[in-house]
């Protein structure tokens, strides 16, 4: 009698009792004297579960892993242990793939900053075909030699992948990933701006000194070259009101765009994707009978409110130092702090125009986006800052123009002429960061030119990496490489 666990019936675990024949061998030289009848379509040799229950356990394990899969199996009346599910996964055969013609290569973090692996994807089918335990050139070379037939390899600009592709598949055409190229351009521009923080501050001060004139119907933003005696900046309340009105105009323009596209029969999802908006915002605009105005924000109460008159009395008495006012009030027993008094005094100072707050420049990262034109939400102040910065600093202007030109060639907005760009970017007088970036591109010039011509990129590979991260986090990052590899390949 063989007792086999089977698929449940009406949420009840089922166990089969199968009677099989037993055979005896009359040959004295045979090592197997007694053996039972085999049931290959029902259960494996010595197995205690049927084939179909084992397949169901394997499917659950591939989807959820060990512990989570065991909990689900118990709820589905197919109880088993987490270790059994992991054994099922490891015994499952790996999926077979046809010969790969276009290969995508990228790295993924096993432990970020410490150890990395490599994921290989079939770009024509958009699915991963293998995982490598590291990102060394020799490992990729060995894999390419074992899998001939690759014609195109899309990769980032890592030297190890370039060397591995060159040695493992010399006949394949290497294509640099366009997203990584654009990322490298922005990082180069950010490094230039990070070195010139004092120039960013000067440009912010000059941009704040430009008076913003505005009519009731439209906004006029004059941009003039900075002078040695700029006009006094507007007071902070006026600046806040200008920013508020500019924000309202931007929201009104987005509202009009949403309603125009909706009248054309476009769906909410298409409108949100085209305008880079949240679908909830699109639905709110579409359902509104008119442009939805924002409510006025209410003033939050402060612990200083009961003693505000005392602060104002001292301020009007001639004491303009927040620290001094705070010390005097604390000595007299008022439960106030320096931060509370400083915030209150700041409002008095801004209302009187005594000392306008200093112009705060955007970070080098934000400024690099503004100069490249890649930021979606750009205010009038941002545009004015970018224009003033380029007018004041010739080095930053030349670097930004060349960066925008190369980004346009990569996005295929203009005709690609990489050789001429490399000559101009590597000329004397350019920033050291730009010249170093041009020298690095020249070393990988063939792959960069192919990126401007070929349709392939590592976009599908990045999607597969996101799936890999989800699977790895389901197992709390403690799974071994072979288990993670099997789950990733079967999930595709």
C-alpha positions, -999 to +999 in steps of 0.1 A: +000+000+000+013+035-009-002+065+009-001+096-014-012+131-006-032+145-034-049+178-044-077+188-020-114+183-026-140+208-013-113+224+009-105+191+025-070+175+023-071+143+003-049+112+008-049+083-015-043+047-005-030+029-036-025-008-038+004-018-061+018-051-070+050-064-056+074-084-077+101-109-068+132-116-089+142-152-093+176-144-106+201-150-078+226-125-093+202-096-093+208-070-066+172-060-065+153-091-052+120-073-044+105-043-061+071-026-063+051-016-094+059+019-107+033+046-112+051+073-132+019+092-142+007+093-106+037+097-083+075+096-084+095+068-069+094+068-031+073+100-032+046+107-007+027+132-029+012+128-063+028+145-093+000+171-096+003+181-059+040+184-063+035+207-093+010+228-073+035+231-045+062+241-070+040+268-085+032+282-050+069+282-041+080+300-073+054+327-067+058+333-030+089+315-017+092+293+013+075+308+044+048+328+026+041+298+003+037+274+032+011+297+048-008+299+015-006+262+010-021+256+044-050+279+037-056+260+004-057+226+022-024+215+007-002+217+039+035+215+035+067+230+050+087+259+037+118+236+032+097+213+010+087+242-012+123+253-015+132+217-025+105+217-051+119+250-066+154+237-068+143+205-085+122+223-111+139+223-145+150+257-158+130+271-187+146+266-221+151+296-244+158+299-281+190+313-294+193+350-284+200+375-311+198+408-292+211+406-256+207+432-229+233+432-201+231+451-168+241+447-132+219+443-101+228+448-065+229+417-043+241+439-014+242+475-025+276+490-025+292+456-017+283+428-041+266+428-075+254+403-101+246+404-138+212+399-155+210+389-191+178+396-211+164+388-245+155+422-258+134+409-286+112+390-262+116+412-232+124+385-207+154+375-186+173+344-197+200+340-171+216+355-140+253+356-133+267+357-098+291+387-104+298+414-129+333+404-140+344+404-176+355+367-175+321+355-163+303+373-192+329+361-217+323+325-206+286+328-209+288+343-244+311+315-256+286+289-243+257+307-261+268+316-296+246+335-320+244+369-302+245+397-328+237+428-308+247+435-271+230+465-253+249+475-222+258+504-199+292+520-202+309+497-177+344+487-188+340+451-176+309+445-198+326+461-228+356+438-224+335+407-218+314+413-249+345+420-270+361+388-259+331+365-257+313+377-289+337+397-311+312+396-340+284+412-320+277+449-323+278+467-289+252+494-282+256+518-252+224+523-233+208+557-240+194+562-205+228+557-189+243+581-214+218+608-205+224+601-168+262+605-173+257+638-191+236+652-162+261+639-136+289+656-155+270+689-155+262+685-118+299+680-110+307+713-128+280+731-109+291+715-076+325+731-081+310+765-088+286+769-059+297+805-053+286+813-089+252+797-083+247+820-053+257+850-073+233+840-101+205+835-075+211+870-061+211+885-095+180+867-106+162+878-074+171+914-082+152+913-115+118+929-110+090+907-121+063+927-138+029+912-142-005+922-156-038+907-148-040+886-179-004+874-185+030+872-169+060+891-183+094+879-171+121+903-183+156+889-182+183+914-183+220+912-178+230+917-142+244+951-133+266+963-106+237+982-089+207+960-092+174+973-081+163+964-046+144+930-045+107+931-037+097+924-002+089+888+008+051+892+010+052+906-026+074+877-037+051+852-021+021+867-038+039+866-071+048+830-066+012+822-056-002+838-087+023+822-110+014+788-095-023+795-101-016+804-137+003+771-142-025+751-127-050+770-149-030+761-180-029+724-170-067+725-164-073+739-198-050+713-214-069+685-196-103+698-207-090+702-243-077+666-245-109+653-228-130+670-255-109+651-280-120+618-265-088+609-247-090+587-217-078+598-182-048+574-184-037+588-217-040+624-205-021+617-173+007+600-193+010+628-218+009+657-193+029+638-166+001+643-141-015+621-115-046+603-128-065+614-096-057+651-105-070+645-141-102+630-128-107+659-103-102+685-131-125+666-154-153+663-129-151+700-119-177+723-135-151+751-134-114+756-125-110+744-089-094+771-068-073+763-038-085+771-004-067+796+017-045+780+042-051+788+078-025+800+102-012+773+125-013+783+162+020+788+180+029+787+216+042+822+212+007+836+204-001+846+240+031+865+242+032+880+207+024+915+220+054+915+243+077+906+214+061+933+193+065+959+221+102+951+224+106+951+185+089+985+183+110+997+212+141+994+191+155+960+199+159+942+166+179+912+178+159+880+182+185+865+206+184+895+229+146+895+230+146+858+238+171+862+266+152+891+282+118+873+280+133+841+294+148+860+323+114+875+331+099+841+331+082+839+297+081+802+284+096+811+251+125+798+231+149+815+207+135+797+177+100+809+185+111+845+189+133+843+158+103+832+136+082+860+150+109+886+144+115+873+109+078+881+100+082+916+114+114+921+095+099+909+062+068+930+066+089+961+071+113+952+043+141+956+068+162+927+056+148+905+028+157+868+031+187+859+011+181+843-023+186+806-020+201+790-052+189+756-064+211+726-056+237+716-083+215+686-091+184+707-096+204+733-115+217+706-139+181+696-147+172+732-153+201+737-177+194+705-196+157+713-198+147+680-183+127+693-153+089+690-157+078+716-131+098+747-139+088+780-123+094+815-136+121+819-110+138+788-122+138+800-158+152+834-148+179+817-127+191+795-155+192+824-180+211+846-156+236+818-147+244+813-184+247+850-190+271+855-160+294+825-165+308+816-199+322+782-187+289+770-175+271+783-206+294+764-230+292+733-209+254+734-207+251+741-245+273+711-254+255+689-229+221+698-244+235+692-279+247+657-270+214+649-251+195+660-283+216+636-304+210+608-280+172+615-279+174+618-317+161+653-318+189+664-341+213+648-365+241+629-348+276+642-353+295+627-325+330+632-339+326+670-342+311+672-307+340+653-292+365+677-309+347+707-295+342+693-261+379+683-258+392+716-269+413+739-246+392+763-225+364+739-218+358+727-182+380+698-170+349+677-163+336+681-199+370+673-214+372+642-192+337+631-202+346+636-239+377+615-235+357+587-218+332+588-247+359+586-273+371+553-257+336+538-263+328+559-294+315+530-315+290+519-289+278+555-284+273+560-321+254+528-323+231+540-295+222+570-317+214+547-346+200+514-332+166+510-317+178+488-288+182+500-252+183+486-217+147+497-208+133+462-207+164+451-187+156+477-160+121+464-158+134+429-152+157+442-125+127+457-107+110+423-108+142+407-095+143+432-066+107+424-057+114+387-056+146+392-036+128+413-010+101+387-007+128+364+007+142+391+029+174+391+008+185+358+025+180+334-005+210+318-021+219+326-057+206+294-072+172+298-055+169+335-066+180+326-102+153+299-105+126+321-092+135+350-115+137+328-146+105+310-139+086+343-131+094+355-167 
